[in-house]
Amino acid sequence: MTERRQVGRDSGSGVTGPAARGGRRLRVLARAVGGDRLARAVGGDRGSFTAELAAGLPALLLLLLAGLTAVNAVSAQAGCLHAAREAALAAARGADGSAEGGRAAPPGAAVSVSVDGDRVQATVRAPVRTLGGRLPRITVVATAVAAVEPGAHEGSG
Protein backbone atom coordinates (compact mmCIF):
# COMPACT_ATOMS: atom_id res chain seq x y z
CA MET A 1 0.00 0.00 0.00
CA THR A 2 2.95 2.31 0.41
CA GLU A 3 3.75 4.15 -2.81
CA ARG A 4 7.41 4.56 -3.56
CA ARG A 5 8.41 7.90 -5.14
CA GLN A 6 11.28 8.15 -7.54
CA VAL A 7 13.58 11.10 -6.85
CA GLY A 8 15.54 12.73 -9.64
CA ARG A 9 14.92 12.53 -13.36
CA ASP A 10 11.58 11.61 -14.78
CA SER A 11 12.21 9.20 -17.60
CA GLY A 12 9.58 10.64 -19.92
CA SER A 13 9.92 14.41 -19.87
CA GLY A 14 13.54 15.22 -19.04
CA VAL A 15 12.39 17.47 -16.19
CA THR A 16 13.80 17.18 -12.69
CA GLY A 17 12.70 18.29 -9.25
CA PRO A 18 9.21 19.44 -8.20
CA ALA A 19 8.05 20.00 -11.77
CA ALA A 20 8.78 16.36 -12.57
CA ARG A 21 6.79 15.19 -9.57
CA GLY A 22 3.85 17.35 -10.65
CA GLY A 23 4.05 15.96 -14.18
CA ARG A 24 4.16 12.39 -12.82
CA ARG A 25 1.04 13.03 -10.78
CA LEU A 26 -0.77 14.29 -13.87
CA ARG A 27 0.27 11.24 -15.89
CA VAL A 28 -0.80 8.87 -13.10
CA LEU A 29 -4.17 10.60 -12.97
CA ALA A 30 -4.49 10.56 -16.77
CA ARG A 31 -3.57 6.87 -16.89
CA ALA A 32 -6.22 6.10 -14.30
CA VAL A 33 -8.87 8.03 -16.21
CA GLY A 34 -8.08 7.40 -19.88
CA GLY A 35 -5.28 4.90 -20.29
CA ASP A 36 -1.74 5.15 -21.69
CA ARG A 37 -2.59 7.32 -24.72
CA LEU A 38 -3.95 10.14 -22.53
CA ALA A 39 -1.00 9.76 -20.14
CA ARG A 40 1.47 10.28 -23.01
CA ALA A 41 -0.44 13.34 -24.25
CA VAL A 42 -0.35 14.97 -20.82
CA GLY A 43 3.40 14.45 -20.47
CA GLY A 44 4.25 15.71 -23.96
CA ASP A 45 6.02 18.98 -23.11
CA ARG A 46 9.25 18.22 -24.92
CA GLY A 47 10.76 21.21 -26.72
CA SER A 48 8.99 23.82 -24.63
CA PHE A 49 12.28 25.26 -23.35
CA THR A 50 13.50 25.76 -26.91
CA ALA A 51 10.28 27.54 -27.86
CA GLU A 52 10.43 29.78 -24.80
CA LEU A 53 14.08 30.60 -25.49
CA ALA A 54 13.32 31.45 -29.11
CA ALA A 55 10.53 33.79 -27.99
CA GLY A 56 12.50 35.40 -25.18
CA LEU A 57 15.88 35.87 -26.84
CA PRO A 58 14.89 38.87 -29.01
CA ALA A 59 13.39 40.60 -25.98
CA LEU A 60 16.58 39.94 -24.02
CA LEU A 61 18.70 41.33 -26.87
CA LEU A 62 16.52 44.45 -27.08
CA LEU A 63 16.87 44.96 -23.34
CA LEU A 64 20.66 44.60 -23.60
CA LEU A 65 20.85 47.19 -26.41
CA ALA A 66 18.66 49.61 -24.45
CA GLY A 67 20.89 49.20 -21.38
CA LEU A 68 24.08 49.78 -23.35
CA THR A 69 22.56 52.85 -25.02
CA ALA A 70 21.62 54.23 -21.59
CA VAL A 71 25.17 53.70 -20.33
CA ASN A 72 26.51 55.45 -23.44
CA ALA A 73 24.12 58.39 -22.89
CA VAL A 74 25.11 58.77 -19.23
CA SER A 75 28.78 58.72 -20.21
CA ALA A 76 28.19 61.42 -22.84
CA GLN A 77 26.20 63.46 -20.29
CA ALA A 78 29.14 63.36 -17.88
CA GLY A 79 31.49 64.47 -20.66
CA CYS A 80 29.15 67.34 -21.57
CA LEU A 81 28.96 68.46 -17.95
CA HIS A 82 32.74 68.45 -17.66
CA ALA A 83 33.07 70.45 -20.90
CA ALA A 84 30.41 72.96 -19.80
CA ARG A 85 32.23 73.55 -16.51
CA GLU A 86 35.54 74.05 -18.30
CA ALA A 87 33.94 76.46 -20.78
CA ALA A 88 32.17 78.49 -18.07
CA LEU A 89 35.30 78.77 -15.92
CA ALA A 90 37.47 79.77 -18.89
CA ALA A 91 34.97 82.42 -20.01
CA ALA A 92 34.66 83.71 -16.42
CA ARG A 93 38.44 84.26 -16.38
CA GLY A 94 38.34 86.13 -19.68
CA ALA A 95 39.57 83.33 -22.00
CA ASP A 96 37.77 81.82 -24.98
CA GLY A 97 35.23 79.54 -23.30
CA SER A 98 34.03 77.93 -26.52
CA ALA A 99 37.54 76.73 -27.40
CA GLU A 100 38.19 75.38 -23.89
CA GLY A 101 34.83 73.63 -23.81
CA GLY A 102 35.38 72.19 -27.28
CA ARG A 103 38.62 70.52 -26.18
CA ALA A 104 36.89 68.75 -23.28
CA ALA A 105 33.60 67.98 -25.06
CA PRO A 106 32.66 64.58 -26.51
CA PRO A 107 33.01 64.18 -30.30
CA GLY A 108 30.34 66.01 -32.29
CA ALA A 109 29.34 68.29 -29.41
CA ALA A 110 28.29 71.92 -29.84
CA VAL A 111 29.49 74.44 -27.22
CA SER A 112 27.81 77.80 -26.68
CA VAL A 113 28.90 80.43 -24.15
CA SER A 114 26.95 83.54 -23.19
CA VAL A 115 27.98 86.36 -20.84
CA ASP A 116 25.11 88.16 -19.12
CA GLY A 117 26.32 90.86 -16.75
CA ASP A 118 28.30 89.16 -14.01
CA ARG A 119 27.35 85.60 -15.02
CA VAL A 120 28.68 83.26 -17.67
CA GLN A 121 26.53 80.39 -18.90
CA ALA A 122 27.99 77.56 -20.97
CA THR A 123 25.83 74.93 -22.67
CA VAL A 124 27.14 71.79 -24.33
CA ARG A 125 24.94 69.59 -26.56
CA ALA A 126 26.14 66.23 -27.83
CA PRO A 127 24.39 63.60 -29.95
CA VAL A 128 24.40 60.02 -28.66
CA ARG A 129 24.05 57.26 -31.22
CA THR A 130 21.71 54.46 -30.23
CA LEU A 131 23.24 51.02 -30.51
CA GLY A 132 20.42 49.82 -32.75
CA GLY A 133 21.67 52.18 -35.45
CA ARG A 134 18.29 52.71 -37.13
CA LEU A 135 16.77 54.64 -34.24
CA PRO A 136 17.06 58.45 -34.03
CA ARG A 137 19.92 59.92 -32.07
CA ILE A 138 19.50 61.10 -28.51
CA THR A 139 20.83 64.55 -27.64
CA VAL A 140 22.21 65.15 -24.15
CA VAL A 141 22.59 68.68 -22.81
CA ALA A 142 24.63 70.04 -19.90
CA THR A 143 24.74 73.62 -18.62
CA ALA A 144 27.16 75.28 -16.21
CA VAL A 145 27.10 78.79 -14.75
CA ALA A 146 30.06 80.70 -13.31
CA ALA A 147 30.50 84.19 -11.87
CA VAL A 148 32.68 86.55 -13.90
CA GLU A 149 35.92 87.22 -12.07
CA PRO A 150 36.65 90.86 -11.28
CA GLY A 151 38.65 92.52 -14.03
CA ALA A 152 38.31 89.58 -16.44
CA HIS A 153 36.30 91.37 -19.16
CA GLU A 154 37.48 94.97 -18.62
CA GLY A 155 40.20 94.79 -21.26
CA SER A 156 37.96 93.15 -23.90
CA GLY A 157 35.19 95.82 -23.87
Order of alpha helices (4+ residues) and beta strands (2+ residues): alpha-alpha-alpha-alpha-beta-beta-beta
